[in-house]
Each structure stands twice: as structure tokens, then as C-alpha cells.
Amino acid sequence: MHGALALFRLARMADTISPRAVLPALGNERLGILLVFLSALCWSFGGAIGRFVEAGDSWTIVFWRSFWAAGFLLGFMIWRDGVAGTIRLFRGMGVPGVAVACCFGIASTSFVVALGYTTVANILLMQAGVPLIAALIAFVAFRERVSRTTWLAIAAVVFGVGVMVSDSLTGGVSPIGDGLALLIAVVFSCATVITRRYAHVRMTPATCLGTLMAATFAATQASTFATSGPDMAFLFAFGALNLGLGLAFFASGARMIPAAYAALLGTFETLLGPVWVWLVHDEIPTGRTVLGGTIVFAALMVHIGIEFRRMARPQKPGTTGMPSPH
């Protein structure tokens, strides 16, 4: 408990340091790597926690998860920046921040609903392609240069996703579940591109606004807000700890390390998430999910390896993307 509190205080300290001041410092870079890894670790438990919730209405789950996440993030910002500073952060987001919030609200809502239709592995493995989907969106929307190797990686991701989605055609997995998983990957890719184009937008208030949007919409759709005591405990962990604490760690640490590092560390969520669900709930992914996910994951790892090599040479960075919190 004391160790977790110490790390949380480090997250607060890290997010108040100027990125220009911390990037050259090896010690601060190591702190950034630790915080981003902890964010991926927090997010990786999302599917396992969600499977414990027995509430029959997915919108009830979305509401309470978003409610607890919003409360946690708001409390974190007030603790870190004070009430006046938190208000300034929300005012400073502008249209880009609202757009990122909308993407995050859609993604976090879709994640919960998708859990009722498909496996956790399907959802997480499809999201492994977010950095490469972001590269494709940046090329179409802003004509950002995309290298030949990145185009090959994008083609591999499209093929891998196609293999995973093919389970829907045979009845192995619900097309609704696969569709929502793909939607999550696309909207997170859009959020990644917006964040990169408008680097001044702080991620924490944008994601907090996204959770508030998700909670507000879910409140209009939920048949009831009543849950059992055990369900509420799991919903608190699902929102405040899995989602909120993960976002606090990521928002603090991602500013201190290169994007390729953040993308690489984000793959731990994809690796660990299905493992927790398998160990705790005995949920085994289908063969096509494993095959397609392996193709997507391999394409991402090759792409990140190329980015590391490019980072060693002084040139304009390519689109690498960022991990996708749920």
C-alpha cells in the first residue's frame, strides 16, 4: 500500500515537470518508463475485472465505471494542480481536447459493451494495431509521410484483423463484438493523431471529460443504477483503479519518454490482458483470434523495432502512435 502511494506521488511530481527538462535526463526517463509500464499493467486487468461484474445491463456497468473513473481523475488533478489549476486545464483543452474526449468516451463505452459479445483477447489483440492505424489515418487526413515498411506493416495489420473478424462469419464470435473491437481501435487511433497534431493538449483533463461524457450517455440508456454490494466493489476497481489510475500513470509518464517507447510498453496490456482472463475465468481465445492477433502483434513489434533504429538517427520522426487505455 505504501509502495503504491509512493508511485502515485511520483506520478504527480512527474506530470509537473517540463518535457524539455526531463527528456535528456536518464533518471527521469527511467521514471517515465516505469510509470507507462504501470499504466499498461493497470489496464491489462480490465477484462478480468469486467468479467466479475454480474449486472445484467451493460449501460449500468458503463455508467458506474465511468463515474468512478471520472471521480478518480478529477481528484487526481485537484490534488496535483489545485482547483484553479484544474479549471485552467479544462479551459485550455479547446476543440482538440473535446475531440479526444469524444474518442475516449466512445472507446471506453464500446469496451464494456463488447465484453458481452466477444472475448477479451479479440478486443485487446485488435487494439495492438492502433499505432499503425494511426499512421494510416495521419496519411489520409494530413498527408503525413508514411515509409514503405510502415505501409507493409499496415497491410499486415489489415490482414490480421481480417483473420480475426472472419470468426464472425462462421459464428465463432459475434459480429457485434468484433465490430465494437474494431471501432475501439479506430477511435483510439483518431485520438492518437489528434494528440500528436495538438501536442499542447493535456491528456488527463481530456480523458476525464471523456469519462463524464460516457457516464452521461449511459445514464440515459441504463434501465437501473442499482447494483449489488460485490458488483459495486468490482465497478469501483474497474473504474477508479483499472481505468483512472492507469490513465494517471500514463499521462504522467508518457511525456517523459519517446513515443516508440510508449508504444512498446503499451504492448504489455495486449500480452497480459488475455492471460489474466484465461487464468481467472478460463476464457480461451479461438484459433483464428490467436492467429490474427499474432499477425497484428508481430507487425507492431517489427514497426516499433524500425522506429527504434530511426530514433538513433537525426531525422523527422514517423508516426508511431501511443498505447490505448480502456
C-alpha positions, 0 to 999 in steps of 0.5 A: 500500500505504501509502495503504491502511494509512493508511485502515485506521488511520483506520478504527480511530481512527474506530470509537473515537470517540463518535457524539455527538462526531463527528456535528456535526463536518464533518471527521469526517463527511467521514471517515465518508463516505469510509470507507462509500464504501470499504466499498461499493467493497470489496464491489462486487468480490465477484462478480468475485472469486467468479467466479475461484474454480474449486472445484467445491463451493460449501460449500468456497468458503463455508467458506474465505471465511468463515474468512478473513473471520472471521480478518480481523475478529477481528484487526481488533478485537484490534488496535483494542480489545485482547483484553479489549476484544474479549471485552467486545464479544462479551459485550455483543452479547446476543440482538440481536447473535446475531440479526444474526449469524444474518442475516449468516451466512445472507446471506453463505452464500446469496451464494456459493451463488447465484453458481452459479445466477444472475448477479451483477447479479440478486443485487446489483440485488435487494439495492438494495431492502433499505432499503425492505424494511426499512421494510416489515418495521419496519411489520409487526413494530413498527408503525413509521410508514411515509409514503405515498411510502415505501409507493409506493416499496415497491410499486415495489420489489415490482414490480421484483423481480417483473420480475426473478424472472419470468426464472425462469419462462421459464428465463432464470435459475434459480429457485434463484438468484433465490430465494437473491437474494431471501432475501439481501435479506430477511435483510439487511433483518431485520438492518437493523431489528434494528440500528436497534431495538438501536442499542447493538449493535456491528456488527463483533463481530456480523458476525464471529460471523456469519462463524464461524457460516457457516464452521461450517455449511459445514464440515459440508456441504463434501465437501473443504477442499482447494483449489488454490494460485490458488483459495486466493489468490482465497478469501483476497481474497474473504474477508479483503479483499472481505468483512472489510475492507469490513465494517471500513470500514463499521462504522467509518464508518457511525456517523459519518454519517446513515443516508440517507447510508449508504444512498446510498453503499451504492448504489455496490456495486449500480452497480459490482458488475455492471460489474466482472463484465461487464468481467472475465468478460463476464457480461451481465445479461438484459433483464428483470434490467436492467429490474427492477433499474432499477425497484428502483434508481430507487425507492431513489434517489427514497426516499433523495432524500425522506429527504434533504429530511426530514433538513433538517427537525426531525422523527422520522426514517423508516426508511431502512435501511443498505447490505448487505455480502456 
